[in-house]
């Protein structure tokens, strides 16, 4: 089993990696209840993880299966954070004492079968290997990378640039995009960066800074990276063309000293022919890894390159669903959406029965499912719960839907029971818009109600329906619903 603790304060790679050979994830957790199990677990991980002691205290014996282990983790340790559990891995995103962090427990077999997701997370130390094999296979990134310049006929190769950043305490383990310079390999990158920029808005601020710090006579980008470790300006404010931007950057270096705890002498730079990497000591928190590599290195290390790109963009290496920019995600078989204010929507599990029967009055969850889903024929039946995860015993609502019914591109809403607390007046609106966005993301086109909306239903729908959409029809196009607030400003929230 591999263990990864993703932590911004954990050295040059911002992670701690451990490996316990010969055991699965479930077997390793079950060993916590053996004599001396907690001490052995801390030794396996290389440091103390206080959550393990809390997990062991929540029951007298080990969990029988992963379902029970997930229940204990959710209810006792990380109730208000993101949890993904499947047959071979546990992935958790949590708010630590100061910053977001993530914990991954993954079987050796999963790492071996999915190097395109796990090769970089399990890589234990700085730096990455830079060897290149002869005639490597063409590299295909896990998703499209924004191009920094138009490609031309006859151009060969590509160079990828990834700069990790820490912009805020929340959502800090994702959204770092990898940019690509088509038709250029790493030995030619310094010269390519000196070319005019066609659209500065397509470049990240870090890449514009790096471009300004490339000197006219630099043959590679390593000197510019060293200058960047001492740079505290903003190249967006510098004049063009490149010669003027470089002069402004060098003047800034001479007159401005980095603040906020940055220590340039602790920055690490490794420059190779096809891979250049930097662990930038950015502030008092620590390092930010940067990677610049071309298609020859990526083709020689396809799993490492692909997993690196995915790791920077997405907190969960095990995510298996279609994933768009700034959209929620989860495992294919398990829904878990954040609604804001600590509220979540997730699939009903077997340990939720007391909460569900208490709210609905049904004698059992099985009876409730029979009542909701009788005569549905084909389609995927989902029973969803709306919970306050800050107080993880409080259930606000139960929703029953059938995906792919009555037509393949429709979702039928069969049951909707929601109690709106006085301190959550917009809970209903957030729930409906989040679910409709999720359905659109999955490719569905229509929401089908069990009956034409009555007055009470219309009252709930009115805040979330666009003005041009009818409030009296049983079939409502999903495009007729407003987007949730975080996406409302976007022209096309479904673009990759």
Residue pairs with C-beta under 8 A, 6 or more apart in sequence:
1 19
1 20
1 23
1 24
1 25
1 27
1 28
1 105
1 106
1 107
1 108
2 17
2 18
2 19
2 104
2 105
2 106
2 107
2 108
2 111
2 118
2 121
2 122
3 17
3 18
3 19
3 20
3 44
3 45
3 103
3 104
3 105
4 15
4 16
4 17
4 18
4 102
4 103
4 104
4 106
4 121
4 122
5 15
5 16
5 17
5 45
5 49
5 101
5 102
5 103
6 14
6 15
6 101
6 102
6 103
6 104
6 121
6 173
6 315
7 14
7 15
7 16
7 96
7 99
7 101
8 14
8 99
8 101
8 166
8 172
8 285
8 286
9 99
9 285
9 286
10 16
10 286
11 126
11 286
11 287
12 126
12 268
12 279
12 287
12 289
13 123
13 125
13 126
13 279
13 287
13 289
14 164
14 286
14 287
14 288
14 289
15 121
16 45
16 46
16 47
17 121
17 122
17 123
17 124
17 125
18 44
18 45
18 46
19 122
19 124
20 28
20 44
21 108
23 31
24 88
24 107
25 66
25 88
25 89
25 90
25 105
25 106
25 107
26 63
26 65
26 66
26 69
28 41
28 44
28 105
29 55
29 62
29 63
29 69
29 105
30 62
30 63
31 37
31 40
31 41
31 62
32 38
32 41
32 52
32 55
32 56
32 62
33 56
33 61
33 62
34 40
37 56
38 52
38 53
38 56
41 49
41 52
42 48
42 49
42 52
49 103
51 77
51 78
54 76
54 77
55 72
55 73
55 76
55 77
58 72
58 75
58 76
59 72
63 69
63 72
66 85
66 86
66 87
67 349
67 350
69 85
69 90
70 83
70 85
70 90
70 349
71 349
71 351
73 83
73 85
73 90
73 92
74 83
74 392
75 351
75 392
78 92
78 94
79 389
79 390
79 392
80 342
80 389
80 390
80 392
81 92
81 93
81 94
81 95
82 92
82 93
82 315
82 316
82 336
82 338
83 90
83 91
83 92
83 336
84 90
84 91
84 92
84 316
84 318
84 319
84 330
84 331
84 334
84 336
85 91
85 334
86 318
86 331
86 333
88 106
88 107
88 109
88 110
89 104
89 105
89 106
89 107
89 110
89 318
90 103
90 104
90 105
90 106
91 102
91 103
91 104
91 105
91 315
91 316
91 317
91 318
92 102
92 103
92 104
93 100
93 101
93 102
93 173
93 315
93 316
94 100
94 101
94 102
94 103
95 101
95 169
95 170
98 169
99 166
99 169
99 172
99 285
100 169
100 170
100 171
100 172
100 173
101 173
102 173
102 315
102 316
104 121
104 317
106 118
106 121
106 122
106 318
110 118
111 118
111 119
111 122
115 302
115 303
115 304
115 306
115 307
116 142
116 302
116 303
116 306
116 307
116 310
117 306
117 307
117 310
117 317
117 318
118 303
118 307
118 317
119 301
119 303
119 304
119 306
119 307
120 304
120 307
120 308
120 311
121 307
121 311
121 317
123 304
126 268
126 270
126 277
126 279
127 268
127 270
127 277
128 275
128 277
128 291
128 301
128 304
129 301
129 304
130 270
130 272
130 273
130 274
130 275
130 297
131 300
132 273
132 274
132 296
132 297
132 300
133 299
133 300
136 295
136 296
136 298
136 299
136 300
137 299
137 302
138 295
138 299
139 295
139 298
139 299
139 302
139 305
139 306
140 306
141 160
141 178
141 180
141 298
141 305
141 306
141 309
142 306
142 309
142 310
143 309
143 310
143 313
143 496
144 496
145 160
145 177
145 178
145 179
145 180
145 309
146 177
146 179
146 180
146 202
147 179
147 180
147 181
147 182
147 202
148 161
148 179
148 180
148 181
148 202
148 203
148 207
149 181
149 182
149 183
149 184
149 192
149 195
149 198
150 182
150 198
151 182
151 183
152 183
155 182
155 183
155 184
156 183
156 185
157 183
157 184
157 185
157 294
157 295
157 296
158 180
158 181
158 182
158 183
158 184
158 185
158 294
158 295
159 180
159 181
159 184
159 185
159 186
159 189
159 192
159 292
159 293
159 294
159 295
160 178
160 179
160 180
160 181
160 291
160 292
160 293
160 294
160 295
160 298
160 305
160 309
161 178
161 179
161 180
161 181
161 207
161 291
161 292
162 176
162 177
162 178
162 179
162 290
162 291
162 292
162 308
162 309
162 312
163 176
163 204
163 206
163 207
163 210
163 288
163 290
164 176
164 288
164 289
164 290
164 312
165 176
165 206
165 288
166 172
166 282
166 285
166 288
173 315
174 312
174 313
174 314
174 315
175 313
175 326
176 312
176 313
177 204
177 312
177 313
178 309
178 312
178 313
179 203
179 204
179 207
181 189
181 192
184 192
184 294
185 274
185 294
185 295
185 296
186 220
186 221
186 273
186 274
186 275
186 276
186 292
186 293
186 294
186 297
187 219
187 220
187 273
189 220
189 221
189 292
189 294
190 214
190 218
190 219
190 220
190 221
190 224
193 210
193 211
193 214
193 221
193 224
193 242
194 211
194 214
194 216
194 242
195 242
196 240
196 241
196 242
197 203
197 208
197 211
197 240
200 208
200 236
203 211
205 234
205 235
205 236
208 235
208 236
209 228
209 231
209 233
209 234
209 235
209 249
210 221
210 224
210 225
210 228
211 235
211 242
211 245
212 235
212 238
212 242
212 245
212 246
212 248
212 249
213 224
213 227
213 228
213 231
213 246
213 249
214 221
214 223
214 224
214 242
214 246
215 223
215 224
215 246
216 243
216 246
218 224
220 271
220 276
221 271
221 276
221 292
222 269
222 271
222 276
225 269
225 271
225 276
225 278
225 290
226 267
226 269
227 249
227 253
228 278
228 280
229 262
229 264
229 267
229 269
229 278
229 280
229 281
230 253
230 258
230 264
231 249
231 252
231 253
231 258
232 252
232 256
232 257
232 258
232 259
232 262
233 249
233 252
233 256
235 245
235 248
235 249
238 244
238 245
238 248
238 249
239 245
239 248
258 264
260 283
260 284
261 283
261 284
261 285
262 281
262 282
262 283
263 281
264 281
265 281
266 281
266 287
267 278
267 279
267 280
267 281
267 287
268 278
268 279
268 287
269 276
269 277
269 278
269 279
270 276
270 277
270 278
272 297
274 293
274 294
274 296
274 297
274 300
275 291
275 292
275 293
275 294
275 297
276 291
276 292
276 293
277 289
277 290
277 291
277 292
278 289
278 290
279 287
279 288
279 289
279 290
280 287
280 288
280 289
280 290
281 287
282 288
291 308
293 305
297 305
298 305
298 306
307 317
310 317
311 317
314 323
314 329
316 329
318 331
319 329
319 330
319 331
320 331
320 332
321 329
321 330
321 331
321 332
322 441
322 442
323 329
324 441
324 493
324 494
324 495
324 496
325 493
325 495
325 496
326 486
326 487
326 490
326 493
327 437
327 441
327 487
327 493
328 336
328 337
328 338
328 434
328 438
330 336
330 337
334 346
334 347
335 345
335 346
335 347
335 382
335 384
335 438
336 344
336 345
336 346
336 347
337 344
337 345
337 346
337 434
337 435
337 438
338 344
339 345
339 386
339 427
339 430
339 431
339 434
340 430
341 424
342 388
342 389
342 390
342 391
343 386
343 387
343 388
343 389
343 396
343 424
343 427
343 430
343 431
344 386
344 387
344 389
345 384
345 385
345 386
345 387
345 399
345 431
345 434
345 435
346 384
346 385
346 387
347 382
347 383
347 384
347 385
348 356
348 365
348 383
348 384
348 385
348 398
350 365
352 365
352 385
352 395
353 364
353 365
355 385
355 387
355 393
355 395
356 362
356 365
356 368
356 385
356 395
356 398
357 363
357 364
357 365
357 368
358 395
359 395
359 397
359 398
359 417
359 419
360 368
360 398
360 417
362 368
362 371
365 383
368 383
368 398
369 381
369 383
369 400
372 381
372 383
372 400
372 414
372 415
373 381
373 400
373 402
373 414
376 402
376 405
376 412
376 414
377 405
378 404
378 405
379 402
379 403
379 404
379 405
379 406
379 412
380 402
380 403
380 404
381 400
381 401
381 402
381 403
382 400
382 401
382 402
382 403
383 398
383 399
383 400
384 398
384 399
384 400
384 401
384 435
385 395
385 397
385 398
385 399
386 395
386 396
386 397
386 398
386 399
386 418
386 427
386 431
387 394
387 395
387 396
388 394
388 396
396 418
396 419
396 420
396 421
396 424
396 427
397 416
397 417
397 418
397 419
397 427
397 431
398 415
398 417
398 418
399 413
399 415
399 416
399 417
399 418
399 431
399 435
400 413
400 414
400 415
400 416
401 411
401 412
401 413
401 414
401 435
402 411
402 412
402 414
403 411
403 442
403 444
404 410
404 411
404 444
405 411
405 412
405 448
406 412
406 448
407 446
409 443
409 444
409 445
409 446
410 444
410 445
410 446
410 447
410 448
410 475
411 439
411 444
411 446
411 447
411 448
412 448
412 449
412 450
413 447
413 448
413 449
413 450
414 450
418 427
418 428
418 431
420 427
420 428
421 427
428 460
429 460
429 463
429 464
430 484
432 460
432 461
432 464
432 481
433 464
433 481
433 482
433 483
433 484
434 484
436 447
436 464
436 478
436 481
437 481
437 483
437 484
437 487
437 493
439 447
439 478
440 478
440 479
440 494
441 494
444 478
445 477
445 478
445 479
446 475
446 476
446 477
446 478
447 475
447 476
447 477
447 478
447 481
448 474
448 475
448 476
449 457
449 474
449 475
449 476
450 474
451 474
452 472
452 473
452 474
453 461
453 471
453 472
453 473
453 474
458 471
458 472
461 471
461 476
462 471
463 482
464 481
464 482
465 471
465 476
465 480
465 481
465 482
466 480
466 481
466 482
468 480
469 476
469 477
469 480
469 481
470 476
482 488
483 490
483 493
487 493
